[in-house]
Amino acid sequence: MRWVLVLVLLAVAVYALETEHFVVTPDDQNLAKYLEEAYSFYVGKGLKPAPPCQGAKYQVLIDSSNAYAGDTEIGDRCIVRIVFKPQYTPRLVYHEVGHVFFEYYRHYLQDLWVDEAVPEAMASVATGVYYFPQMYFQERLYRVNPFALGADRLYDWYKYSAPVAWYLERAGNWADVLTAFSTQQTAASLYVRFLLELNRGVTLGQTRYEPEREAVEVAPGAVRKYPDLPGYTAVYYNVSVPQVGVLRISAEGAGTWRLASNIALDRDVVVTNSTLLVAVVNNSSQTLQPTLVFYFSSLQARVVDGVFEGGGKISVRLYAEYNFAWVNGVVKVNGTSVQFVDGYGVYNFTGTFKRYVLALEYGGSWAYVYLNLSRPAMAVAPPALYLDRGGRGALNVTIYNQNPLALRCVLNGSGLRFRPVDVFLPRGNATFRLEFQADGQPPEGARVFCGLLSADVDIRKPSYSLYFDLDSWSGALTARFGQDIRNYTVKDLPANVSLYYNGYVAGVVSIPRPTLNVTVSNPRLEGAALVYTLSISVVGPTWARLRGTVRVDGDRVGEYGGGVFNKTVALRPGESRRVEVSVGRLLTAVVINAPSVRTDVMPVSAVVKDGVVSLLAEIRHNVEVAGNVEMRFENINVALLQPNLVVLSYRYNDTYTIRYVSLGERYTLTVSLPRPEISVTLIKGVVSPSEFYGLFNVTLKVCGPSTDARYVVDVGPRAVTLNVKRGRCASNSTSVEWRSPFSPTLNFAVDTLFGRLTLPLSVPPPRAEARLKRWLVHGGREAAEVTLTVTAPPNYTYVVLGRGVVGEASFDVAVEARGGVAVVDYGFGYVKVERPKLILWAKPAVVEVGVPTSLEVEIAAPPGLYVNSTLQVGPFSRSVYVEPGGARIRMDLPRFAEPGIYNLSIVLGPYVNYTWAVAYRVVNLTIRAPPKVPVGLPVVVGVEGRVEPPLGIGVVVDAAGCAANKTFVRLNSSLVFTSERPCVLKLRAHTNVTEAVAEVAWASLTAEVRYVELGRLRGLPIFPLRGVSGRVLLGGSPVDGRVRVVGDFDRLGLVNFTIYVEYMGVVNKTSFVGFAVPPESYAAANKTVDVLPADARPYFRYLVERAVATGDWALVDKISRLYSEFPTPFTLAARFLVERALATGKEPNVDAAEALRRVEPVVLGALGGLFLAVLRRGI
């Protein structure tokens, strides 16, 4: 029977189905029908599909292993294939076909939410199933930026099909909608428009959706909200107003100009009902955090007109209504009381051009008037002036006033002298004439201003050139204004020429009368006459070119064309003459007085050497000389180097007079060369016990020679040279060596050309001090190493022990010591050093009888003492070496057989001391402690014993295991140990001869839960009902303690038990959580799982787990009984019904299956009777 059912259910044939536009593999009639219906629907909406990548039809596959329920693979602007799982739906088919059509219009490259939102919207509108669009409203996705969702949020892309579906429902031709959503910029614009429409509520598939709104209750005054708006998101408000009035919503903060709203922001809105729905949308990709201010008032106001005074005084005429009636009374405007009559009032304040908020308060209500005052523009014509001194004219100044207030100011300027103009300008523009004049030299620019307005005028200076004929006394002035050139006639000088240019006077050029200058040069002697050069020039403006005829004493000598004209004139020495010079109509005269001729000899430099002076001198005349002049010197040797340069030689004298004759005149010259000043100083002196060596510095100094001089002076074997400038001082020096036998008093002498020099010297002997560095005792000999410090008097070097000493020096000297004293001889005397002392000491020894021991000898050696000798303690001795500092030397002592006190002597070379030793015995050493205790319990350990003779002796207790340490304990005392973890403490108390040991164990006190585990569920054990007990464990071993189990032993399902244990006063507990089951039912259920078909097992396991968890085994027991009985035909049918329900994940109707089994005898009996009747009839 069962095999027949299986064969009927497994009959299936697989093949491909080809339609007009699709090839479906394997054959699926329903899928093919949905595909063609979707294709036809989209074509009817005016859409075009993207072509298949291969062939003329789209390849469609049914694949149960595909990762997605539906998937459209897209190539290069074409469709590769479409894949579905067998559990497809019509909406899913329309969605994937939507990809085919949307790919035709898509023009962006990066992944975007519209990739899935558009096909899903097409499928939702086409099928009427708005599965994903309604999630958009449920999850308030208008608060999430869709353009910021990456591929990791792909599932949310489908939900943004709501705005696309809203557009599709209202479009006759869908091509325009898909084209609009195919670019990111247009998609963003459409999405912002949808967010604004959502404020009024939108309908999708006959379902109306409205956004979640935040309630805002406004009263007269301001209410602030601080929304957080990511890119392309919106917030919605339900604004409640108490009465009819004016509402203004202002957005403050960075980037608020990117906000969009259904209500005009920063504008007054008259509210006639009690509720206003407001949407605020971020129309950008940036996150904005604006401050939204809701202003409400029954007071309404506006600006009528006013005046802005130039100095910043502002008068504003306002119009105000309260409850739509004129205001009559006092209104507070920004805190200032203003009287209003029939709705009008004037508010005065000071300020500049900017945005003002005028807050009006009246009748408990507020109104805000926004007055935007922008700076009016000012233009000046011409914008640049060519101007010089005396310029005058007028500027055309145009003012553009775009403000609601009239402008009143005084038009004036700086940089030039202006004539002020009063300006009153309502809204609009006007041109004003501003006259100017340049009184002095104009600056590089001027400024025109009217109140707070200003404009700059560039001022440029014209350039000039003048041509003037000095003979005809006429010329022309040329002026350059940039590239423009103008010429002006000049008929006389001096003259003032006005430069008219472009409607104004650029300047008045003052041209002075030129002056004639004549410069006379120095005379030059030529033969018997003195010749002069006349330099003739005409002085005028630098930009003037002047010409004329040049005459000297009435004679024409040339033409002047600028610069300098030269002419020579000859006079006799001592002659005087008046010379007249003219250029054109300019005339002047000069008087020339010719001087007498004089000759001077001027010393240049001198050399003093070996008693002779060589003087280099220059011959000068008071006039320029052409050729040689004969000269004669007396009482001196002369060597001519050049016509005007000679060398004069004579024997040295500090003052010498030179006589000479030139051009018949006699002259004298006195030369002063002072004698040098000589001084001697000691540079270095070296002193030994037998000789003095000195190095001396000899310095020469010369001051005040009448000419530059060089002195060469012999000092001993060396020569000293001095270069001295005229009238100044100079010095130089040399060194001289000198030797003499040592004596405390010496005299140094040296001879020079200028006399003999002497210097007395005092040479005292040095001082010496000795410091012990090292004292060595070696056997019976002693030696000392001494640091000798020698202090020498200043200015000398003393030779001590072969070394030179300057100031202070130290020497290390080794000497043999006798009788404890060392003597050091340093050449100039001797010093003595005594042997240092040493401290020798030993602590009394306490030793156990029969134990070898040693005596520790302490030696304190002072710095510098070293002992290499024999150390002797009683009858024992050893060789030792002692250095400076503290030293401990251990000496072995004999074993003491009996207790007692022994005296010992200590000897080290010449040093002697005494000490003593005590011997003792320890009897009956014992450790008392419990062997095992719970963790955390303190344990007292006793150490016991007796000492002979009675002494305060202790023993060492070594602890290992729980604690690793070594403790010194006096006998008959105790120690306390504890541990917070399981461990074993090993104790050992010992001396050098005897010991005692013991162990203490700390173990964990635990409660053992005892049960039989049948299985596990959710990590918890499954055990038989009433199958839990406990016992006490100390370190894992049972001990005799108290046990108490608390819990419900008769409960099935999830149960909780607490087991308490107690031992040696320590209490512990544990908890046990598990599932109590009837063991027979649990075993039967496990057997039933093994005989069920594979597809029915998962849900039956779920039923078993539910029974284990809840304790309700009724359904599981019924199913288990069905599989534990003999398989009759009706039992197999009942099993089939149960298995089919389990395979589909449903609870089987076991009662129906039981009813089928109960009617099995009746049915089988009836069939048996029918079968017998057939047999009888056949027979």
Buried (B, 14 or more C-beta within 10 A) or exposed (E): EEEEEEEEEEEEEEEEBEBEBBBBBBBBEEBBBBBBBBBEBBEEBBBEBBBBBEEEBBBBBBEEEBEEBBBBEBBEEBBBBBBBBEEBBBBBBBBBBBBBBBBBBBEBEEEBBBBBBBBBBBBBBBBEBBBBBBBBBEEEBBBBBBBBBEEEEEEBBBBBBBBBBBBBBEBEEBBEBBBBBBBBEEBBEBBBBBBBBBBEEBEBBEEEBEBEBEEBEBBBEBBEBEBEBBBBBBBBBEBBBEEEBBBBBBBEEEBBEBBBBBBEBEEBBEBEEEEBBBBBBBBBBEBBEBEBBBBBBBBBBBBBBBBBBBEEBBBBBBBBBBEEEEBBBEBEBEEEEBEBEEBBBBBBBEEEBEEBEBBBBBBEBBBBBBBEBEEBEBBBEBEBBBBBBBBBBBBEBBBBBEBBBBBBBEBBBEBBEBEEBEBEBBBEEBEBEBBBBBEEEBEEBBBBBBBBBEBBBEBBBBBBBBBBEBEEBBBEBBBEBEEEEBEBEBEEBEBEBEBEBEEBBBBBBEBEEBEBBBEBBEBBBBEEBBBBBBBBBBEBBEEBEBBBBBBBEEEEBBEBEEEEBEBEBBBEBEEEBEBBBBBBBBEBEBEBEBBEBEBBBEBBBBBBBEEEBBBBBEBEBBBEBEEEBEBEBEEBEBEEEEEBEBBBEBEBEEEBEBEBBBEEEEBEBEBBBBBBEBEBEBEBBBBBEEEBBBEBBBBBBBEEBBBBBBBEBBBBEEEBEBEBEBEEBBBBBBEBEBEBEBEEEBEBEBEBBBEEBEBEBEBEBBEBEBEBBBBBBEEEEBBBBBBBBBEBBEBBBBBBBEEBBEEEBEBEBEBEBEEEEBBBEBBBEEBEBEBBEBEBEBEEBEBBBEEEBBBEBBBBBEEBBBBBBEBBBBEBEEEBEBEBEEBEBEBEBEEBEEBEEBEBEBBBBEBEBEBEBBBBBBEEBEBEBEEBBBBEBEBEBBBBBEBBEEEEBBBBBBBBBBEEEEBEBEBEEEBEBBBEEBBBBBBBBBBBEBBBEBBBBBBBBBBBBEBEEBBEBEEBBBBBBEBBEBBBBBBEEEBEBEBEBEBEEEEBBBBEBBBBBBBEEBEBBBEBEBBBBBBEBBEBBBEBBEEBEEEBBEBBBEBBBBBBBEBBBEBBBBBBEBBEEEEEEBBEBBBBBBBBBBBEEEEBEBEEBEEBBEEBEEEEEEEEEEEEEEEEEEE
